[in-house]
Amino acid sequence: MICQHRDAPWPIEDRCTAEATHYLRDAGGKRIGVWCEKHANEIAAEYREKLGWDWTMALIQEEDR
């Protein structure tokens, strides 16, 4: 799996090409998507700071990749 992070919708070259290593989960435990560790951290921190959302990161297990 590849990280879902993109700086902009287009062009596709702006997409992160790192392997997705983490799920993000909302406060209810719903899986939001998959990202590399760097982008998962950034998203969780930004949403907590700006929106007060408590999203958590969960490591993607090897057998799920």
N, CA, C and O atoms as CSV, one atom per row, in Angstrom:
chain,resi,resn,atom,element,x,y,z
A,1,MET,N,N,0.848,-1.183,0.000
A,1,MET,CA,C,0.000,0.000,0.000
A,1,MET,C,C,0.887,1.236,0.000
A,1,MET,O,O,1.971,1.248,0.584
A,2,ILE,N,N,0.404,2.268,-0.663
A,2,ILE,CA,C,1.119,3.531,-0.742
A,2,ILE,C,C,0.387,4.574,0.111
A,2,ILE,O,O,-0.840,4.559,0.214
A,3,CYS,N,N,1.143,5.458,0.705
A,3,CYS,CA,C,0.601,6.549,1.516
A,3,CYS,C,C,-0.433,7.333,0.703
A,3,CYS,O,O,-0.223,7.594,-0.482
A,4,GLN,N,N,-1.536,7.703,1.330
A,4,GLN,CA,C,-2.606,8.439,0.674
A,4,GLN,C,C,-2.353,9.930,0.566
A,4,GLN,O,O,-3.123,10.630,-0.091
A,5,HIS,N,N,-1.296,10.441,1.192
A,5,HIS,CA,C,-1.073,11.883,1.251
A,5,HIS,C,C,-0.798,12.476,-0.129
A,5,HIS,O,O,-0.017,11.937,-0.913
A,6,ARG,N,N,-1.454,13.586,-0.400
A,6,ARG,CA,C,-1.188,14.371,-1.603
A,6,ARG,C,C,-1.168,15.841,-1.213
A,6,ARG,O,O,-1.965,16.281,-0.383
A,7,ASP,N,N,-0.258,16.597,-1.812
A,7,ASP,CA,C,-0.213,18.042,-1.569
A,7,ASP,C,C,-1.341,18.753,-2.299
A,7,ASP,O,O,-1.786,19.819,-1.874
A,8,ALA,N,N,-1.803,18.167,-3.393
A,8,ALA,CA,C,-2.892,18.729,-4.191
A,8,ALA,C,C,-3.536,17.585,-4.963
A,8,ALA,O,O,-2.906,16.547,-5.165
A,9,PRO,N,N,-4.762,17.756,-5.391
A,9,PRO,CA,C,-5.405,16.677,-6.150
A,9,PRO,C,C,-4.666,16.320,-7.445
A,9,PRO,O,O,-4.643,15.154,-7.840
A,10,TRP,N,N,-4.078,17.291,-8.092
A,10,TRP,CA,C,-3.353,17.052,-9.342
A,10,TRP,C,C,-2.109,17.899,-9.338
A,10,TRP,O,O,-2.157,18.961,-8.717
A,11,PRO,N,N,-1.043,17.570,-9.934
A,11,PRO,CA,C,-0.816,16.331,-10.675
A,11,PRO,C,C,-0.525,15.167,-9.737
A,11,PRO,O,O,-0.209,15.370,-8.564
A,12,ILE,N,N,-0.629,13.994,-10.238
A,12,ILE,CA,C,-0.428,12.780,-9.443
A,12,ILE,C,C,0.995,12.716,-8.881
A,12,ILE,O,O,1.232,12.032,-7.885
A,13,GLU,N,N,1.938,13.417,-9.505
A,13,GLU,CA,C,3.328,13.403,-9.039
A,13,GLU,C,C,3.473,14.021,-7.652
A,13,GLU,O,O,4.475,13.783,-6.977
A,14,ASP,N,N,2.496,14.806,-7.217
A,14,ASP,CA,C,2.556,15.432,-5.897
A,14,ASP,C,C,2.175,14.475,-4.771
A,14,ASP,O,O,2.174,14.859,-3.601
A,15,ARG,N,N,1.854,13.244,-5.118
A,15,ARG,CA,C,1.462,12.256,-4.124
A,15,ARG,C,C,2.694,11.664,-3.440
A,15,ARG,O,O,3.727,11.470,-4.080
A,16,CYS,N,N,2.587,11.380,-2.160
A,16,CYS,CA,C,3.658,10.714,-1.424
A,16,CYS,C,C,3.820,9.297,-1.983
A,16,CYS,O,O,2.829,8.621,-2.262
A,17,THR,N,N,5.032,8.862,-2.142
A,17,THR,CA,C,5.284,7.530,-2.704
A,17,THR,C,C,5.792,6.541,-1.651
A,17,THR,O,O,6.167,5.416,-1.982
A,18,ALA,N,N,5.803,6.960,-0.397
A,18,ALA,CA,C,6.277,6.079,0.682
A,18,ALA,C,C,5.260,4.977,0.963
A,18,ALA,O,O,4.074,5.113,0.663
A,19,GLU,N,N,5.741,3.900,1.537
A,19,GLU,CA,C,4.853,2.805,1.930
A,19,GLU,C,C,3.964,3.253,3.085
A,19,GLU,O,O,4.432,3.895,4.025
A,20,ALA,N,N,2.686,2.913,3.011
A,20,ALA,CA,C,1.760,3.211,4.107
A,20,ALA,C,C,2.068,2.258,5.252
A,20,ALA,O,O,2.085,1.040,5.076
A,21,THR,N,N,2.309,2.827,6.420
A,21,THR,CA,C,2.661,2.023,7.592
A,21,THR,C,C,1.659,2.161,8.729
A,21,THR,O,O,1.697,1.387,9.685
A,22,HIS,N,N,0.755,3.146,8.633
A,22,HIS,CA,C,-0.178,3.419,9.726
A,22,HIS,C,C,-1.591,3.685,9.213
A,22,HIS,O,O,-1.793,4.303,8.168
A,23,TYR,N,N,-2.560,3.196,9.988
A,23,TYR,CA,C,-3.950,3.575,9.808
A,23,TYR,C,C,-4.184,4.803,10.673
A,23,TYR,O,O,-3.536,4.966,11.707
A,24,LEU,N,N,-5.093,5.660,10.265
A,24,LEU,CA,C,-5.618,6.682,11.157
A,24,LEU,C,C,-7.016,6.248,11.526
A,24,LEU,O,O,-7.773,5.764,10.684
A,25,ARG,N,N,-7.360,6.425,12.805
A,25,ARG,CA,C,-8.695,6.066,13.291
A,25,ARG,C,C,-9.302,7.283,13.974
A,25,ARG,O,O,-8.617,8.023,14.681
A,26,ASP,N,N,-10.597,7.477,13.752
A,26,ASP,CA,C,-11.280,8.580,14.419
A,26,ASP,C,C,-11.560,8.215,15.868
A,26,ASP,O,O,-11.209,7.122,16.314
A,27,ALA,N,N,-12.187,9.120,16.601
A,27,ALA,CA,C,-12.454,8.901,18.031
A,27,ALA,C,C,-13.347,7.686,18.273
A,27,ALA,O,O,-13.305,7.095,19.351
A,28,GLY,N,N,-14.152,7.309,17.283
A,28,GLY,CA,C,-15.020,6.146,17.412
A,28,GLY,C,C,-14.363,4.852,16.990
A,28,GLY,O,O,-14.978,3.787,17.056
A,29,GLY,N,N,-13.101,4.936,16.550
A,29,GLY,CA,C,-12.362,3.752,16.141
A,29,GLY,C,C,-12.470,3.419,14.661
A,29,GLY,O,O,-11.864,2.450,14.201
A,30,LYS,N,N,-13.240,4.215,13.899
A,30,LYS,CA,C,-13.392,3.971,12.467
A,30,LYS,C,C,-12.083,4.265,11.732
A,30,LYS,O,O,-11.455,5.301,11.953
A,31,ARG,N,N,-11.688,3.356,10.870
A,31,ARG,CA,C,-10.470,3.511,10.092
A,31,ARG,C,C,-10.687,4.580,9.016
A,31,ARG,O,O,-11.615,4.484,8.212
A,32,ILE,N,N,-9.828,5.591,9.010
A,32,ILE,CA,C,-9.970,6.717,8.097
A,32,ILE,C,C,-9.166,6.518,6.816
A,32,ILE,O,O,-9.630,6.911,5.745
A,33,GLY,N,N,-8.004,5.936,6.886
A,33,GLY,CA,C,-7.167,5.738,5.712
A,33,GLY,C,C,-5.802,5.227,6.104
A,33,GLY,O,O,-5.564,4.883,7.261
A,34,VAL,N,N,-4.903,5.179,5.135
A,34,VAL,CA,C,-3.549,4.675,5.375
A,34,VAL,C,C,-2.519,5.711,4.938
A,34,VAL,O,O,-2.641,6.316,3.872
A,35,TRP,N,N,-1.512,5.904,5.770
A,35,TRP,CA,C,-0.476,6.882,5.501
A,35,TRP,C,C,0.875,6.378,5.990
A,35,TRP,O,O,0.953,5.447,6.793
A,36,CYS,N,N,1.937,7.008,5.493
A,36,CYS,CA,C,3.265,6.752,6.043
A,36,CYS,C,C,3.287,7.374,7.444
A,36,CYS,O,O,2.421,8.185,7.773
A,37,GLU,N,N,4.244,7.009,8.248
A,37,GLU,CA,C,4.288,7.501,9.630
A,37,GLU,C,C,4.357,9.020,9.690
A,37,GLU,O,O,3.678,9.639,10.509
A,38,LYS,N,N,5.167,9.623,8.836
A,38,LYS,CA,C,5.332,11.084,8.823
A,38,LYS,C,C,4.000,11.782,8.589
A,38,LYS,O,O,3.629,12.680,9.346
A,39,HIS,N,N,3.285,11.382,7.561
A,39,HIS,CA,C,2.034,12.058,7.233
A,39,HIS,C,C,0.919,11.722,8.225
A,39,HIS,O,O,0.081,12.576,8.513
A,40,ALA,N,N,0.893,10.516,8.745
A,40,ALA,CA,C,-0.104,10.161,9.762
A,40,ALA,C,C,0.076,11.047,10.995
A,40,ALA,O,O,-0.902,11.553,11.546
A,41,ASN,N,N,1.325,11.232,11.427
A,41,ASN,CA,C,1.618,12.114,12.566
A,41,ASN,C,C,1.161,13.537,12.294
A,41,ASN,O,O,0.515,14.161,13.136
A,42,GLU,N,N,1.500,14.052,11.105
A,42,GLU,CA,C,1.139,15.421,10.744
A,42,GLU,C,C,-0.374,15.617,10.743
A,42,GLU,O,O,-0.875,16.604,11.281
A,43,ILE,N,N,-1.096,14.688,10.145
A,43,ILE,CA,C,-2.554,14.794,10.055
A,43,ILE,C,C,-3.189,14.722,11.435
A,43,ILE,O,O,-4.032,15.553,11.772
A,44,ALA,N,N,-2.799,13.750,12.229
A,44,ALA,CA,C,-3.369,13.601,13.573
A,44,ALA,C,C,-3.109,14.850,14.413
A,44,ALA,O,O,-4.009,15.323,15.107
A,45,ALA,N,N,-1.897,15.385,14.359
A,45,ALA,CA,C,-1.555,16.579,15.145
A,45,ALA,C,C,-2.324,17.805,14.654
A,45,ALA,O,O,-2.824,18.586,15.463
A,46,GLU,N,N,-2.420,17.978,13.337
A,46,GLU,CA,C,-3.119,19.141,12.788
A,46,GLU,C,C,-4.615,19.095,13.104
A,46,GLU,O,O,-5.197,20.113,13.479
A,47,TYR,N,N,-5.231,17.947,12.961
A,47,TYR,CA,C,-6.662,17.839,13.231
A,47,TYR,C,C,-6.947,18.029,14.719
A,47,TYR,O,O,-7.972,18.604,15.086
A,48,ARG,N,N,-6.048,17.551,15.574
A,48,ARG,CA,C,-6.217,17.744,17.018
A,48,ARG,C,C,-6.129,19.233,17.347
A,48,ARG,O,O,-6.954,19.764,18.091
A,49,GLU,N,N,-5.123,19.898,16.785
A,49,GLU,CA,C,-4.887,21.307,17.077
A,49,GLU,C,C,-5.991,22.209,16.505
A,49,GLU,O,O,-6.526,23.059,17.215
A,50,LYS,N,N,-6.327,22.023,15.228
A,50,LYS,CA,C,-7.255,22.931,14.558
A,50,LYS,C,C,-8.725,22.597,14.775
A,50,LYS,O,O,-9.561,23.500,14.828
A,51,LEU,N,N,-9.054,21.315,14.900
A,51,LEU,CA,C,-10.455,20.909,14.973
A,51,LEU,C,C,-10.845,20.261,16.293
A,51,LEU,O,O,-12.031,20.089,16.576
A,52,GLY,N,N,-9.843,19.899,17.110
A,52,GLY,CA,C,-10.120,19.236,18.371
A,52,GLY,C,C,-10.483,17.764,18.202
A,52,GLY,O,O,-10.999,17.145,19.133
A,53,TRP,N,N,-10.220,17.198,17.028
A,53,TRP,CA,C,-10.528,15.796,16.767
A,53,TRP,C,C,-9.431,14.921,17.351
A,53,TRP,O,O,-8.249,15.243,17.236
A,54,ASP,N,N,-9.811,13.838,17.967
A,54,ASP,CA,C,-8.848,12.938,18.594
A,54,ASP,C,C,-8.634,11.705,17.714
A,54,ASP,O,O,-9.156,10.628,18.001
A,55,TRP,N,N,-7.867,11.877,16.650
A,55,TRP,CA,C,-7.537,10.761,15.769
A,55,TRP,C,C,-6.269,10.085,16.283
A,55,TRP,O,O,-5.351,10.747,16.767
A,56,THR,N,N,-6.232,8.777,16.173
A,56,THR,CA,C,-5.067,8.026,16.628
A,56,THR,C,C,-4.462,7.250,15.465
A,56,THR,O,O,-5.109,7.003,14.448
A,57,MET,N,N,-3.217,6.881,15.648
A,57,MET,CA,C,-2.488,6.101,14.654
A,57,MET,C,C,-2.403,4.656,15.123
A,57,MET,O,O,-2.234,4.386,16.312
A,58,ALA,N,N,-2.522,3.739,14.183
A,58,ALA,CA,C,-2.355,2.322,14.486
A,58,ALA,C,C,-1.446,1.719,13.427
A,58,ALA,O,O,-1.667,1.907,12.231
A,59,LEU,N,N,-0.445,1.010,13.858
A,59,LEU,CA,C,0.508,0.399,12.945
A,59,LEU,C,C,-0.183,-0.669,12.091
A,59,LEU,O,O,-0.942,-1.489,12.607
A,60,ILE,N,N,0.083,-0.651,10.800
A,60,ILE,CA,C,-0.435,-1.685,9.902
A,60,ILE,C,C,0.443,-2.915,10.071
A,60,ILE,O,O,1.658,-2.839,9.890
A,61,GLN,N,N,-0.149,-4.022,10.410
A,61,GLN,CA,C,0.604,-5.267,10.616
A,61,GLN,C,C,1.111,-5.801,9.276
A,61,GLN,O,O,0.470,-5.607,8.243
A,62,GLU,N,N,2.241,-6.461,9.297
A,62,GLU,CA,C,2.856,-7.014,8.082
A,62,GLU,C,C,1.884,-7.856,7.275
A,62,GLU,O,O,1.856,-7.759,6.048
A,63,GLU,N,N,1.090,-8.677,7.939
A,63,GLU,CA,C,0.180,-9.569,7.218
A,63,GLU,C,C,-0.960,-8.810,6.538
A,63,GLU,O,O,-1.639,-9.365,5.674
A,64,ASP,N,N,-1.177,-7.549,6.917
A,64,ASP,CA,C,-2.220,-6.729,6.302
A,64,ASP,C,C,-1.711,-5.914,5.116
A,64,ASP,O,O,-2.497,-5.265,4.427
A,65,ARG,N,N,-0.413,-5.944,4.876
A,65,ARG,CA,C,0.160,-5.125,3.789
A,65,ARG,C,C,0.128,-5.871,2.490
A,65,ARG,O,O,0.566,-5.347,1.466
